[in-house]
Amino acid sequence: MHIILIIYIILINLVGFFLYGLDKAKAKRKGGRIPERTLLWVARLGGGAGCWLGMAFFRHKTKHIRFKILVPLWTIVWTVGVVLLFLKMPQP
């Protein structure tokens, strides 16, 4: 169970990071953008750290108040939840 959760967290955070990079590239080219709702849902589904890093690295969505509040919030919620889950799970 531990390994599945760890793999999920890594993958969803990579997805979040790369989505912010892709959306920034599309914004520069004036192409079809990734909906803000999608970017925020990735953070809500556990990819907050990757989204947060993507925001900083690509300097994307950093002036939007919703992103400045919700992405760190979901990062904290998931971090606390995962830590508590690991503390309560029996060790193999």
C-alpha positions, 0 to 999 in steps of 0.5 A: 500500500505504501508503494502505491501511494508513493508512486501516485504522489510522484506521478500526480506531482510530475503531471502538475509540474508539466501541465504548468509548463505546457500551459505557460508555453501555450500562453506564449504562443497564444494557443489552446490553453489548459483550463484553470479548473484543470490546473487547480484540480491537479493540485486538489488531487495531490499534485500541489507540490508539483503545481507549486514548483511549476508556478515558481519555475515557469513563473506562471499563474503567480499573480492569480489570487486563487492559485496563490491560495489554493495550490499551497493549501492543497499542498499542505492538506495532502502533506498532512494527510499523507504523513498522518496516514503513514504514521497510522499504517502498520509497518511491514 
